[in-house]
Amino acid sequence: MYTSIYADETPLFIEQLVNTTEIRRLCDVGMHCGVEYANFPIYQQQKIPYSRLTHSVGVSKIVWNFTHDIRQAISGLLHDIATPVFAHTIDFLCHRKLL
């Protein structure tokens, strides 16, 4: 199963960072830029909202599993810290090209 790429346990330093106000903000930012409220079958089947927080913790656990490097795992956790609500939707509205 693909979940084998995650570290079995969440290291204490990640848990401590997740409990900061700055990181907790990401639990209210959806990963799908608002389209999870659309009438697409893939989103109707999704029972649990997928937030930027869930994604960021997952990234940090994957990085930790492969590297056991604290700095890299923290970078994985923080990689979406500045993501605004509706993220790339703003890019589309402003006609910015996405890579």
N, C-alpha and C positions, 0 to 999 in steps of 0.2 A: 504494500500500500504506500502511496506517496507520502503519508505522514511520517514515514521512517526517516525522512530528512530533517525532522525537527529534533532538537535536544529533548531527551526524556523528561527532564525537569527544568523548570525555569530558575536560572541562577538568582540568588538573592539581590545582586546589584540591579538586575532587570526589574524585579518586583519593586524594589525601592524607587527606581526611576518612574515606573508606571504609575505610582501613587502620587506623583507630583501634579500640580494643577495644569502645568503646560502640556503634559502628556495626556492627562485625563480629558482634556478638551477634545482630543481626537475621537473619543467614543461617540460624540455627537456629529461627526463628519463622516458621511457615507462614502464608501469606496467607489460607488458607481455614479457619482456626480448627479444624483437625483433621479436617474432613469429607473431605479428600483421601484419607483411609484408608477411607472408606465405599465401598459397592458401587454407586456411581452411574456410569453409562457415561461421563459427561463427565470424571470423574477417572481412570478406567481408561485413557483415551486419552492422558492427559497423561504425557509421558515424562520431563520435567524438572520437579522440584519448584519451585514458585513461592513464593519466600520474601519476607518483608517487606523484606529487603535488595535483592533484584532489583526489587521494586516501587518502593522509595524511590529507588534510582539512576535508574530509568526516569522517575520524576516529576521529579527534579532535571534530567535531560537534556531533558525536554520544556520545563520552565520556562526553562532556559538557552537553548534554541533560539528561544523567542519573545521573551525579555526581555533576554538578555545582562546580567542583573543578578545579581551575585554573591550578595547577601543573599537574594534571592528563590530562587535555585537552592539555596542552603544550607538555606533553610527547607523547600523541597521534599524535600531529602534527609533532614532531621530530623523530618519531620511524623509519622513512626511510631516515633520513638526510644523512647518509653515504652510501646509495645505489649507486653503480656505474652503468654506462650505461651497458646494457646487463646482469646486476645482476647475477642471478643464472646460466646463460649460462657459465660463468667462472668456476663455481663449476663443471658443467658437463665436461668441457674441462680438468679440473684438476683431474677428477675422484673422487671428494669429494662426500660423501653421504649426501643427504639432509634429514632432519627430517620431 
